Amino acid sequence: ITVSTAADGSWAATNLRPGDHRVAEVTPAGYLDGLDGAGTAGGTAHNPGDSITGIFLGSGQVGENYDFGEIVPSSIAGRVIADLDGDCQFTSGDYPIDGVTVNLIAQSTVTVGGITYNAGDIIATQTTSGGGLYDFGTLPTGSYTVDVTDTGGVLSGFLLTGGSDPTATITLAANEDYNGADFGFQDYLPVA
């Protein structure tokens, strides 16, 4: 049977026959899978997994508190700029640099898109666009760094002047949008 949650998140499946049961949930759009918990009739919650198996109901028995947790995702965003005054702030005279590749790197064990990453693993790669911008969204709580890799050589002739590459560790809570992972670069002119 399929049931939907009420406005308060509660749900009920009624008139079940005695025996073994399992419940599964589809994570709603805009959320990430959180911790699930087996209720009063026992069973095993699979985390991650959105299912609880091994629920045995006897005749007339009621199983309560079979809960599925959801997490509001977080994000890390920033900008790569030609930083003429070296302060890593996008100010007058500075200009954005599109086409620079940046990596999002796990600094703790995190599961993103159903794949588990360990510290040091590259989770995703983006290329700056729309004004030197990048945005790694739909992230669970955890620790991350961002690393400029510039695989296309767009920053050839530039030196990092603002921010650190990779960034210091950024630790995200649920529903946190970190928008300060910026990188400033200046043209490098060798001394003749």
C-alpha positions as CSV (number, residue, x, y, z in Angstrom):
1,I,0.0,0.0,0.0
2,T,1.1,3.6,-0.5
3,V,0.3,6.3,2.0
4,S,1.2,10.0,2.2
5,T,2.2,12.1,5.2
6,A,-0.1,14.6,6.8
7,A,0.8,18.2,7.1
8,D,2.6,17.5,10.4
9,G,4.7,14.7,8.8
10,S,2.8,11.9,10.5
11,W,1.6,8.8,8.5
12,A,-0.4,5.7,9.1
13,A,-0.9,2.4,7.4
14,T,-4.0,0.7,8.8
15,N,-5.8,-2.7,8.6
16,L,-2.5,-4.6,8.1
17,R,-2.5,-8.4,8.4
18,P,-0.3,-10.0,11.0
19,G,3.1,-11.0,9.8
20,D,6.4,-9.5,8.6
21,H,6.3,-6.0,7.1
22,R,8.7,-3.4,5.8
23,V,8.2,0.3,5.2
24,A,10.0,2.5,2.7
25,E,10.0,6.2,2.1
26,V,10.8,8.4,-0.9
27,T,12.8,11.4,0.1
28,P,10.8,14.5,-0.8
29,A,12.2,16.9,-3.4
30,G,14.5,19.5,-1.9
31,Y,15.6,17.3,1.0
32,L,18.4,14.8,1.7
33,D,18.0,11.4,3.4
34,G,18.4,11.7,7.2
35,L,18.3,9.2,10.0
36,D,15.4,6.7,10.1
37,G,14.2,4.9,13.2
38,A,12.4,1.6,13.9
39,G,9.4,1.9,16.2
40,T,7.6,-0.1,18.8
41,A,7.2,-3.4,16.9
42,G,10.9,-3.6,16.2
43,G,12.7,-3.9,12.9
44,T,15.9,-2.5,11.4
45,A,16.3,1.0,10.0
46,H,18.7,1.2,7.1
47,N,20.7,4.4,7.2
48,P,21.1,5.6,4.5
49,G,18.4,3.9,2.7
50,D,14.9,5.2,3.6
51,S,13.6,1.7,4.6
52,I,12.8,-0.2,7.8
53,T,12.6,-4.0,7.5
54,G,11.9,-6.9,9.8
55,I,8.8,-5.4,11.4
56,F,6.6,-8.2,12.8
57,L,3.1,-7.4,13.8
58,G,1.0,-9.8,15.8
59,S,-2.8,-10.0,15.6
60,G,-4.2,-6.6,16.8
61,Q,-0.7,-5.2,17.4
62,V,0.0,-1.5,16.6
63,G,3.5,-0.4,15.5
64,E,4.2,3.2,16.3
65,N,7.1,5.7,15.8
66,Y,8.4,4.4,12.5
67,D,10.2,7.7,11.6
68,F,12.0,8.9,8.5
69,G,14.3,11.8,9.0
70,E,15.1,14.4,6.3
71,I,17.8,17.0,6.1
72,V,17.6,20.4,4.4
73,P,20.7,20.5,2.2
74,S,23.5,23.0,2.4
75,S,25.8,24.6,-0.2
76,I,29.3,26.1,-0.7
77,A,29.6,28.9,-3.3
78,G,32.3,31.4,-4.2
79,R,33.9,33.4,-6.9
80,V,37.2,33.6,-8.7
81,I,38.3,37.1,-9.5
82,A,41.2,39.1,-11.0
83,D,42.0,40.9,-7.7
84,L,43.8,44.0,-8.7
85,D,44.3,45.3,-5.1
86,G,45.0,41.9,-3.6
87,D,42.3,42.0,-0.9
88,C,40.1,39.1,-2.2
89,Q,37.1,41.3,-2.2
90,F,35.2,42.0,-5.5
91,T,35.7,45.8,-5.6
92,S,36.1,48.5,-8.2
93,G,38.7,47.6,-10.9
94,D,38.5,43.8,-10.2
95,Y,36.9,41.5,-12.7
96,P,35.5,38.0,-12.6
97,I,37.3,35.1,-14.2
98,D,35.1,32.5,-16.0
99,G,36.3,29.1,-17.2
100,V,38.4,28.2,-14.1
101,T,37.9,24.6,-12.8
102,V,37.4,24.1,-9.0
103,N,37.0,20.9,-7.1
104,L,34.9,20.2,-4.0
105,I,36.9,17.9,-1.7
106,A,35.5,15.9,1.3
107,Q,37.3,16.5,4.6
108,S,35.0,14.1,6.5
109,T,33.0,11.0,5.4
110,V,29.9,12.3,3.6
111,T,27.3,10.7,1.3
112,V,26.4,12.9,-1.7
113,G,24.0,11.6,-4.3
114,G,24.0,8.1,-2.8
115,I,27.8,7.9,-3.0
116,T,30.0,7.8,0.1
117,Y,33.1,9.9,0.0
118,N,36.0,9.8,2.5
119,A,38.3,12.7,3.5
120,G,40.5,13.7,0.5
121,D,38.0,12.4,-2.1
122,I,36.9,14.8,-4.9
123,I,33.1,15.0,-4.7
124,A,32.5,17.3,-7.7
125,T,34.2,19.6,-10.2
126,Q,32.7,22.8,-11.6
127,T,33.9,25.5,-14.0
128,T,33.3,29.1,-13.0
129,S,30.8,31.0,-15.1
130,G,28.4,33.9,-15.0
131,G,30.9,36.2,-13.4
132,G,33.5,33.9,-12.0
133,L,30.9,32.1,-9.9
134,Y,30.6,28.4,-8.8
135,D,28.1,26.8,-6.4
136,F,28.2,23.3,-5.0
137,G,24.6,22.7,-3.8
138,T,22.6,19.9,-2.3
139,L,25.3,19.0,0.3
140,P,24.8,17.2,3.6
141,T,26.3,18.3,6.8
142,G,30.0,17.7,6.9
143,S,33.4,19.2,6.3
144,Y,34.8,20.2,2.9
145,T,37.4,22.2,1.1
146,V,37.4,23.9,-2.4
147,D,40.5,23.6,-4.6
148,V,41.3,25.6,-7.7
149,T,42.6,23.2,-10.3
150,D,42.4,25.3,-13.4
151,T,42.7,22.4,-15.8
152,G,42.1,24.7,-18.8
153,G,45.0,27.0,-17.9
154,V,42.8,30.1,-17.7
155,L,44.9,31.3,-14.7
156,S,48.2,31.0,-16.5
157,G,50.2,34.1,-15.6
158,F,48.2,34.8,-12.5
159,L,49.3,34.4,-8.8
160,L,46.9,33.7,-5.9
161,T,46.6,36.9,-3.8
162,G,43.5,36.4,-1.8
163,G,42.0,33.4,0.0
164,S,43.8,30.1,0.4
165,D,44.0,27.3,-2.2
166,P,42.6,25.0,-1.2
167,T,40.3,26.8,1.2
168,A,40.4,26.2,4.9
169,T,38.1,23.5,6.0
170,I,34.4,24.6,5.7
171,T,32.1,22.7,8.1
172,L,28.5,22.9,7.1
173,A,25.4,22.4,9.3
174,A,22.1,21.5,7.8
175,N,20.5,24.3,5.8
176,E,23.7,26.4,5.7
177,D,24.7,28.3,2.6
178,Y,28.4,29.2,2.8
179,N,29.0,31.9,0.2
180,G,32.5,33.0,1.0
181,A,34.8,30.5,-0.7
182,D,36.4,33.2,-2.9
183,F,39.8,33.2,-4.7
184,G,41.6,36.3,-5.8
185,F,44.4,36.3,-8.4
186,Q,46.7,39.0,-9.8
187,D,48.6,39.1,-13.1
188,Y,52.1,37.9,-12.6
189,L,54.7,40.1,-14.3
190,P,58.2,38.7,-14.1
191,V,61.0,41.1,-13.2
192,A,63.2,41.6,-16.3
